[in-house]
Amino acid sequence: MPLEAVVVLIVVTVALVLLIAVLSAVMAALLASRSGAPISSALLQGGMAFGAALSLLALLASTIAGLLP
């Protein structure tokens, strides 16, 4: 696989991981605040969702990268 293709794959993977992590954090915070939780609790839940999504998606991306020749 050419180096340019690997770089493009890495950049796209990083962008998608960050996008999914941010969207999950925003949705977790919005759902928590709509359910009547205080703002600090909603932000904490959003941060926890961001960290969890980032960890899982980074694990998936590193697994995929390890399978590349």
A tleap script that builds the chain and sets N, CA, C and O, in Angstrom:
source leaprc.protein.ff14SB
mol = sequence {
  NMET PRO LEU GLU ALA VAL VAL VAL LEU ILE
  VAL VAL THR VAL ALA LEU VAL LEU LEU ILE
  ALA VAL LEU SER ALA VAL MET ALA ALA LEU
  LEU ALA SER ARG SER GLY ALA PRO ILE SER
  SER ALA LEU LEU GLN GLY GLY MET ALA PHE
  GLY ALA ALA LEU SER LEU LEU ALA LEU LEU
  ALA SER THR ILE ALA GLY LEU LEU CPRO
}
set mol.1.N position { 0.858 -1.171 0.000 }
set mol.1.CA position { 0.000 0.000 0.000 }
set mol.1.C position { 0.905 1.234 0.000 }
set mol.1.O position { 1.829 1.328 0.808 }
set mol.2.N position { 0.642 2.171 -0.896 }
set mol.2.CA position { 1.478 3.387 -0.943 }
set mol.2.C position { 1.340 4.221 0.320 }
set mol.2.O position { 0.326 4.166 1.016 }
set mol.3.N position { 2.376 4.989 0.597 }
set mol.3.CA position { 2.412 5.794 1.812 }
set mol.3.C position { 1.290 6.830 1.829 }
set mol.3.O position { 0.726 7.106 2.887 }
set mol.4.N position { 0.961 7.404 0.680 }
set mol.4.CA position { -0.088 8.418 0.628 }
set mol.4.C position { -1.438 7.826 1.029 }
set mol.4.O position { -2.227 8.482 1.709 }
set mol.5.N position { -1.702 6.596 0.613 }
set mol.5.CA position { -2.964 5.955 0.958 }
set mol.5.C position { -3.049 5.679 2.459 }
set mol.5.O position { -4.119 5.799 3.056 }
set mol.6.N position { -1.933 5.315 3.059 }
set mol.6.CA position { -1.910 5.067 4.505 }
set mol.6.C position { -2.155 6.365 5.266 }
set mol.6.O position { -2.893 6.375 6.250 }
set mol.7.N position { -1.542 7.457 4.819 }
set mol.7.CA position { -1.729 8.747 5.477 }
set mol.7.C position { -3.182 9.193 5.363 }
set mol.7.O position { -3.755 9.681 6.337 }
set mol.8.N position { -3.774 9.034 4.206 }
set mol.8.CA position { -5.180 9.411 4.016 }
set mol.8.C position { -6.075 8.549 4.909 }
set mol.8.O position { -7.024 9.057 5.506 }
set mol.9.N position { -5.782 7.262 5.003 }
set mol.9.CA position { -6.567 6.373 5.852 }
set mol.9.C position { -6.464 6.777 7.320 }
set mol.9.O position { -7.461 6.752 8.041 }
set mol.10.N position { -5.283 7.143 7.760 }
set mol.10.CA position { -5.091 7.565 9.148 }
set mol.10.C position { -5.838 8.864 9.424 }
set mol.10.O position { -6.501 8.988 10.453 }
set mol.11.N position { -5.739 9.821 8.526 }
set mol.11.CA position { -6.408 11.113 8.718 }
set mol.11.C position { -7.923 10.933 8.744 }
set mol.11.O position { -8.603 11.529 9.579 }
set mol.12.N position { -8.448 10.130 7.851 }
set mol.12.CA position { -9.897 9.899 7.814 }
set mol.12.C position { -10.347 9.170 9.081 }
set mol.12.O position { -11.398 9.485 9.638 }
set mol.13.N position { -9.565 8.212 9.530 }
set mol.13.CA position { -9.918 7.480 10.742 }
set mol.13.C position { -9.922 8.396 11.957 }
set mol.13.O position { -10.842 8.336 12.773 }
set mol.14.N position { -8.910 9.240 12.087 }
set mol.14.CA position { -8.846 10.176 13.213 }
set mol.14.C position { -10.019 11.149 13.174 }
set mol.14.O position { -10.623 11.434 14.208 }
set mol.15.N position { -10.344 11.654 12.000 }
set mol.15.CA position { -11.461 12.595 11.878 }
set mol.15.C position { -12.778 11.939 12.259 }
set mol.15.O position { -13.586 12.541 12.967 }
set mol.16.N position { -13.005 10.717 11.802 }
set mol.16.CA position { -14.250 10.028 12.140 }
set mol.16.C position { -14.324 9.691 13.624 }
set mol.16.O position { -15.391 9.792 14.229 }
set mol.17.N position { -13.204 9.293 14.215 }
set mol.17.CA position { -13.179 8.976 15.648 }
set mol.17.C position { -13.533 10.220 16.462 }
set mol.17.O position { -14.355 10.153 17.376 }
set mol.18.N position { -12.917 11.345 16.133 }
set mol.18.CA position { -13.214 12.575 16.875 }
set mol.18.C position { -14.649 13.033 16.660 }
set mol.18.O position { -15.295 13.496 17.600 }
set mol.19.N position { -15.150 12.914 15.455 }
set mol.19.CA position { -16.526 13.316 15.176 }
set mol.19.C position { -17.515 12.476 15.973 }
set mol.19.O position { -18.436 13.019 16.583 }
set mol.20.N position { -17.338 11.175 15.973 }
set mol.20.CA position { -18.253 10.297 16.703 }
set mol.20.C position { -18.150 10.546 18.202 }
set mol.20.O position { -19.166 10.548 18.898 }
set mol.21.N position { -16.932 10.757 18.711 }
set mol.21.CA position { -16.760 11.004 20.147 }
set mol.21.C position { -17.419 12.314 20.567 }
set mol.21.O position { -18.075 12.373 21.607 }
set mol.22.N position { -17.248 13.351 19.773 }
set mol.22.CA position { -17.854 14.650 20.106 }
set mol.22.C position { -19.374 14.574 20.026 }
set mol.22.O position { -20.068 15.102 20.894 }
set mol.23.N position { -19.892 13.923 18.992 }
set mol.23.CA position { -21.344 13.810 18.867 }
set mol.23.C position { -21.948 12.995 20.006 }
set mol.23.O position { -23.029 13.324 20.493 }
set mol.24.N position { -21.271 11.947 20.430 }
set mol.24.CA position { -21.805 11.163 21.548 }
set mol.24.C position { -21.762 11.962 22.846 }
set mol.24.O position { -22.661 11.836 23.678 }
set mol.25.N position { -20.733 12.779 23.029 }
set mol.25.CA position { -20.663 13.618 24.233 }
set mol.25.C position { -21.763 14.667 24.240 }
set mol.25.O position { -22.392 14.901 25.272 }
set mol.26.N position { -21.996 15.294 23.109 }
set mol.26.CA position { -23.039 16.314 23.025 }
set mol.26.C position { -24.415 15.703 23.275 }
set mol.26.O position { -25.229 16.273 24.002 }
set mol.27.N position { -24.670 14.555 22.679 }
set mol.27.CA position { -25.969 13.920 22.873 }
set mol.27.C position { -26.157 13.458 24.317 }
set mol.27.O position { -27.257 13.567 24.859 }
set mol.28.N position { -25.106 12.947 24.944 }
set mol.28.CA position { -25.222 12.527 26.345 }
set mol.28.C position { -25.515 13.726 27.239 }
set mol.28.O position { -26.341 13.636 28.147 }
set mol.29.N position { -24.847 14.844 26.990 }
set mol.29.CA position { -25.087 16.042 27.797 }
set mol.29.C position { -26.500 16.583 27.570 }
set mol.29.O position { -27.168 16.988 28.522 }
set mol.30.N position { -26.953 16.593 26.327 }
set mol.30.CA position { -28.299 17.074 26.042 }
set mol.30.C position { -29.368 16.182 26.675 }
set mol.30.O position { -30.335 16.679 27.252 }
set mol.31.N position { -29.193 14.887 26.566 }
set mol.31.CA position { -30.170 13.981 27.164 }
set mol.31.C position { -30.191 14.096 28.681 }
set mol.31.O position { -31.255 14.017 29.295 }
set mol.32.N position { -29.024 14.283 29.290 }
set mol.32.CA position { -28.975 14.424 30.743 }
set mol.32.C position { -29.639 15.723 31.189 }
set mol.32.O position { -30.365 15.743 32.183 }
set mol.33.N position { -29.392 16.804 30.457 }
set mol.33.CA position { -29.996 18.073 30.869 }
set mol.33.C position { -31.509 18.078 30.635 }
set mol.33.O position { -32.255 18.708 31.384 }
set mol.34.N position { -31.955 17.372 29.593 }
set mol.34.CA position { -33.399 17.298 29.340 }
set mol.34.C position { -34.119 16.456 30.374 }
set mol.34.O position { -35.318 16.630 30.596 }
set mol.35.N position { -33.392 15.538 31.012 }
set mol.35.CA position { -34.033 14.689 32.009 }
set mol.35.C position { -34.065 15.348 33.382 }
set mol.35.O position { -34.520 14.748 34.355 }
set mol.36.N position { -33.585 16.576 33.455 }
set mol.36.CA position { -33.675 17.321 34.700 }
set mol.36.C position { -32.415 17.291 35.550 }
set mol.36.O position { -32.437 17.750 36.692 }
set mol.37.N position { -31.329 16.767 35.024 }
set mol.37.CA position { -30.083 16.733 35.786 }
set mol.37.C position { -29.465 18.134 35.823 }
set mol.37.O position { -29.662 18.918 34.894 }
set mol.38.N position { -28.730 18.452 36.873 }
set mol.38.CA position { -28.045 19.747 36.908 }
set mol.38.C position { -27.004 19.854 35.786 }
set mol.38.O position { -26.555 18.849 35.234 }
set mol.39.N position { -26.639 21.087 35.469 }
set mol.39.CA position { -25.703 21.318 34.366 }
set mol.39.C position { -24.370 20.617 34.608 }
set mol.39.O position { -23.796 20.038 33.686 }
set mol.40.N position { -23.877 20.668 35.844 }
set mol.40.CA position { -22.584 20.035 36.127 }
set mol.40.C position { -22.654 18.528 35.921 }
set mol.40.O position { -21.702 17.923 35.428 }
set mol.41.N position { -23.764 17.929 36.290 }
set mol.41.CA position { -23.925 16.484 36.086 }
set mol.41.C position { -24.040 16.158 34.598 }
set mol.41.O position { -23.491 15.157 34.136 }
set mol.42.N position { -24.749 16.995 33.855 }
set mol.42.CA position { -24.892 16.767 32.418 }
set mol.42.C position { -23.546 16.877 31.721 }
set mol.42.O position { -23.233 16.078 30.838 }
set mol.43.N position { -22.746 17.870 32.117 }
set mol.43.CA position { -21.420 18.019 31.513 }
set mol.43.C position { -20.514 16.855 31.875 }
set mol.43.O position { -19.717 16.408 31.050 }
set mol.44.N position { -20.626 16.367 33.084 }
set mol.44.CA position { -19.832 15.221 33.506 }
set mol.44.C position { -20.218 13.979 32.704 }
set mol.44.O position { -19.350 13.217 32.280 }
set mol.45.N position { -21.505 13.778 32.498 }
set mol.45.CA position { -21.942 12.629 31.706 }
set mol.45.C position { -21.488 12.757 30.255 }
set mol.45.O position { -21.123 11.765 29.624 }
set mol.46.N position { -21.512 13.975 29.732 }
set mol.46.CA position { -21.004 14.188 28.375 }
set mol.46.C position { -19.522 13.899 28.270 }
set mol.46.O position { -19.066 13.301 27.296 }
set mol.47.N position { -18.769 14.325 29.274 }
set mol.47.CA position { -17.329 14.047 29.276 }
set mol.47.C position { -17.030 12.570 29.394 }
set mol.47.O position { -16.101 12.066 28.762 }
set mol.48.N position { -17.810 11.879 30.197 }
set mol.48.CA position { -17.611 10.431 30.322 }
set mol.48.C position { -17.950 9.726 29.014 }
set mol.48.O position { -17.267 8.776 28.631 }
set mol.49.N position { -18.980 10.172 28.332 }
set mol.49.CA position { -19.337 9.580 27.044 }
set mol.49.C position { -18.251 9.854 26.009 }
set mol.49.O position { -17.937 8.991 25.190 }
set mol.50.N position { -17.676 11.063 26.047 }
set mol.50.CA position { -16.591 11.403 25.124 }
set mol.50.C position { -15.395 10.490 25.361 }
set mol.50.O position { -14.827 9.948 24.413 }
set mol.51.N position { -15.016 10.321 26.608 }
set mol.51.CA position { -13.872 9.476 26.921 }
set mol.51.C position { -14.095 8.028 26.549 }
set mol.51.O position { -13.195 7.364 26.035 }
set mol.52.N position { -15.301 7.535 26.810 }
set mol.52.CA position { -15.603 6.141 26.475 }
set mol.52.C position { -15.604 5.919 24.964 }
set mol.52.O position { -15.043 4.938 24.474 }
set mol.53.N position { -16.230 6.825 24.237 }
set mol.53.CA position { -16.267 6.681 22.777 }
set mol.53.C position { -14.879 6.818 22.181 }
set mol.53.O position { -14.527 6.082 21.259 }
set mol.54.N position { -14.083 7.750 22.694 }
set mol.54.CA position { -12.727 7.931 22.191 }
set mol.54.C position { -11.883 6.693 22.456 }
set mol.54.O position { -11.115 6.269 21.593 }
set mol.55.N position { -12.019 6.118 23.627 }
set mol.55.CA position { -11.244 4.917 23.963 }
set mol.55.C position { -11.627 3.734 23.072 }
set mol.55.O position { -10.760 3.049 22.529 }
set mol.56.N position { -12.918 3.504 22.931 }
set mol.56.CA position { -13.355 2.373 22.119 }
set mol.56.C position { -13.001 2.540 20.650 }
set mol.56.O position { -12.561 1.595 19.996 }
set mol.57.N position { -13.194 3.746 20.138 }
set mol.57.CA position { -12.894 3.958 18.727 }
set mol.57.C position { -11.390 3.964 18.456 }
set mol.57.O position { -10.958 3.548 17.381 }
set mol.58.N position { -10.588 4.428 19.416 }
set mol.58.CA position { -9.138 4.360 19.247 }
set mol.58.C position { -8.656 2.915 19.271 }
set mol.58.O position { -7.739 2.547 18.536 }
set mol.59.N position { -9.273 2.104 20.112 }
set mol.59.CA position { -8.937 0.683 20.138 }
set mol.59.C position { -9.284 0.022 18.804 }
set mol.59.O position { -8.507 -0.778 18.282 }
set mol.60.N position { -10.433 0.353 18.267 }
set mol.60.CA position { -10.835 -0.189 16.980 }
set mol.60.C position { -9.891 0.267 15.866 }
set mol.60.O position { -9.498 -0.531 15.015 }
set mol.61.N position { -9.532 1.541 15.876 }
set mol.61.CA position { -8.637 2.070 14.843 }
set mol.61.C position { -7.252 1.437 14.937 }
set mol.61.O position { -6.642 1.135 13.911 }
set mol.62.N position { -6.751 1.232 16.149 }
set mol.62.CA position { -5.426 0.618 16.276 }
set mol.62.C position { -5.466 -0.851 15.860 }
set mol.62.O position { -4.489 -1.373 15.322 }
set mol.63.N position { -6.584 -1.512 16.108 }
set mol.63.CA position { -6.721 -2.892 15.656 }
set mol.63.C position { -6.723 -2.968 14.136 }
set mol.63.O position { -6.078 -3.835 13.547 }
set mol.64.N position { -7.449 -2.059 13.511 }
set mol.64.CA position { -7.484 -2.025 12.042 }
set mol.64.C position { -6.113 -1.691 11.492 }
set mol.64.O position { -5.683 -2.279 10.500 }
set mol.65.N position { -5.409 -0.741 12.134 }
set mol.65.CA position { -4.078 -0.365 11.663 }
set mol.65.C position { -3.093 -1.525 11.826 }
set mol.65.O position { -2.170 -1.675 11.026 }
set mol.66.N position { -3.292 -2.341 12.861 }
set mol.66.CA position { -2.408 -3.484 13.040 }
set mol.66.C position { -2.625 -4.562 11.987 }
set mol.66.O position { -1.732 -5.374 11.741 }
set mol.67.N position { -3.784 -4.580 11.372 }
set mol.67.CA position { -4.050 -5.570 10.335 }
set mol.67.C position { -3.490 -5.173 8.977 }
set mol.67.O position { -3.395 -6.009 8.078 }
set mol.68.N position { -3.117 -3.905 8.816 }
set mol.68.CA position { -2.563 -3.459 7.545 }
set mol.68.C position { -1.164 -4.029 7.361 }
set mol.68.O position { -0.412 -4.163 8.326 }
set mol.69.N position { -0.820 -4.360 6.137 }
set mol.69.CA position { 0.536 -4.909 5.905 }
set mol.69.C position { 1.617 -3.881 6.061 }
set mol.69.O position { 2.796 -4.195 5.898 }
savepdb mol mol.pdb
quit
